[in-house]
C-alpha cells in the first residue's frame, strides 16, 4: 500500500470489511436475508455491502455488528487484519 491514493485505500478497506461481514455471517449460519432481518436493514442493502458496492454508515455498521454478536471495532479489526495479511477479498 505504499503508493496508493486515498480512494484506493478506502476501496481496499471497504472490500476487506465486506469480506469480514460475509465471513462472520457465514460463521453464524445466517443467510443475507436473516442477517438483514436481525439488523432491520433490507436484504438488497446487505447484499450490496457484502459485495462492497455500498459503503456502510456508522449506524449500519453498528446494527450489522450487533446482529453478528460483535462490536463494530471487532469487525473493523478483522478487516484490517485481513488487509495486513493480503486477503482484502476474503
SEVEX-648371 format. One record per residue: residue number from 1; x, y, z of N, C-alpha, C in turn. Coordinates in steps of 0.2 Angstrom, whole numbers. Atoms other than C-alpha are relative to their C-alpha. Layout:
SEVEX-648371
- NUM;X;Y;Z;X;Y;Z;X;Y;Z;
...
***
This chain:
SEVEX-648371
- 1;4;-6;0;0;0;0;4;6;0;
- 2;-5;-6;0;15;12;-2;-2;5;-4;
- 3;2;-5;4;9;21;-17;-7;0;-2;
- 4;7;0;1;-10;20;-16;-3;7;1;
- 5;3;-6;-2;-21;35;-17;-5;-1;6;
- 6;4;1;-5;-33;38;-3;-7;-4;-2;
- 7;6;4;3;-48;32;-14;2;-7;0;
- 8;-1;7;0;-39;16;-17;1;-4;7;
- 9;0;3;-7;-35;13;1;-7;-1;3;
- 10;6;0;-2;-53;17;5;-4;-6;-3;
- 11;3;6;4;-59;4;-8;2;-6;3;
- 12;-3;6;-3;-47;-9;-1;-3;-2;7;
- 13;3;1;-7;-54;-6;17;-7;-2;-1;
- 14;7;2;1;-72;-7;11;-1;-7;-3;
- 15;0;7;3;-68;-23;1;1;-5;6;
- 16;-2;5;-5;-60;-31;16;-5;0;6;
- 17;5;0;-5;-74;-25;28;-6;-4;-2;
- 18;6;4;3;-87;-33;16;2;-7;1;
- 19;-2;7;0;-77;-49;16;-1;-3;8;
- 20;0;2;-7;-76;-49;35;-8;-1;3;
- 21;7;0;-2;-95;-46;37;-3;-7;-3;
- 22;2;7;4;-98;-61;24;2;-6;4;
- 23;-3;5;-3;-86;-72;33;-4;-2;7;
- 24;3;1;-6;-94;-69;50;-7;-2;0;
- 25;7;2;2;-112;-70;43;0;-8;-1;
- 26;-1;7;2;-107;-87;36;1;-5;6;
- 27;-2;3;-6;-99;-92;53;-6;-1;4;
- 28;6;0;-4;-115;-88;61;-6;-4;-3;
- 29;5;4;3;-125;-99;49;-6;4;-2;
- 30;5;-5;2;-135;-84;43;0;1;-8;
- 31;1;-2;6;-142;-80;26;0;8;0;
- 32;0;-7;1;-141;-62;19;-7;2;3;
- 33;7;-2;-2;-160;-61;22;-1;-1;8;
- 34;1;0;-7;-159;-67;40;4;5;4;
- 35;-4;-5;-3;-145;-55;44;-3;7;-1;
- 36;4;-6;1;-155;-41;36;-6;1;5;
- 37;6;0;-5;-170;-46;47;2;2;7;
- 38;-2;-1;-7;-160;-46;63;3;7;1;
- 39;-3;-7;-1;-152;-29;60;-5;6;-3;
- 40;5;-4;2;-168;-21;52;2;4;-6;
- 41;-2;-3;6;-160;-17;35;-3;-5;-6;
- 42;2;4;5;-165;-23;18;5;-5;-3;
- 43;-5;6;2;-158;-39;11;4;3;-6;
- 44;-4;-3;6;-153;-29;-5;6;4;2;
- 45;-5;-4;-3;-143;-17;6;6;-4;2;
- 46;-5;4;-3;-134;-31;15;4;-3;-6;
- 47;-3;3;6;-130;-39;-2;5;5;-3;
- 48;-4;-5;3;-123;-23;-9;6;1;4;
- 49;-6;-1;-5;-112;-21;7;5;-6;-1;
- 50;-4;6;0;-106;-39;6;4;0;-7;
- 51;-3;0;6;-101;-36;-12;4;7;-1;
- 52;-3;-7;-1;-93;-19;-7;-2;5;-6;
- 53;3;-4;5;-104;-10;-19;-3;6;3;
- 54;3;-5;-4;-111;1;-5;4;1;6;
- 55;-4;-1;-6;-101;9;9;-5;0;6;
- 56;4;0;-6;-108;7;27;0;7;3;
- 57;0;-6;-5;-113;21;38;2;-3;7;
- 58;-2;3;-7;-108;20;56;-6;-3;3;
- 59;6;3;-3;-126;17;61;-1;-8;-3;
- 60;1;7;2;-127;2;49;5;-5;2;
- 61;-6;5;-2;-110;-5;54;-2;-2;7;
- 62;2;1;-6;-117;-4;72;-5;-6;0;
- 63;6;4;0;-133;-13;68;3;-7;-3;
- 64;-2;7;3;-124;-27;57;5;-3;5;
- 65;-5;3;-5;-110;-29;71;-4;-4;5;
- 66;5;2;-5;-124;-31;84;-3;-7;-2;
- 67;3;6;3;-133;-44;73;5;-6;0;
- 68;-5;6;1;-117;-54;71;4;-1;7;
- 69;-3;1;-7;-113;-53;90;7;2;1;
- 70;-6;-3;-1;-98;-42;88;-1;7;1;
- 71;0;-8;-1;-93;-24;92;2;2;-7;
- 72;-3;-3;6;-90;-13;77;7;0;-1;
- 73;-7;0;0;-72;-11;82;3;-7;-2;
- 74;-3;6;1;-70;-30;81;-1;-2;-8;
- 75;1;1;7;-77;-31;63;5;4;-4;
- 76;-5;-4;3;-65;-17;58;7;-3;1;
- 77;-6;3;-1;-51;-25;66;1;-7;-4;
- 78;0;5;5;-55;-41;56;2;2;-7;
- 79;-1;-3;7;-55;-31;40;7;2;0;
- 80;-7;-2;0;-38;-23;45;5;-5;0;
- 81;-5;6;0;-30;-39;49;0;-4;-6;
- 82;0;3;6;-36;-47;33;4;4;-5;
- 83;-4;-4;4;-28;-32;24;7;-1;1;
- 84;-7;1;-2;-12;-34;33;3;-7;-3;
- 85;-2;6;2;-12;-52;28;0;-1;-8;
- 86;1;0;7;-16;-48;10;-6;-3;-3;
- 87;6;3;1;-33;-55;10;-6;5;0;
- 88;5;-5;0;-44;-40;6;-7;-3;-2;
- 89;6;3;2;-57;-50;-3;-2;-7;2;
- 90;2;6;-3;-58;-65;8;5;-4;1;
***
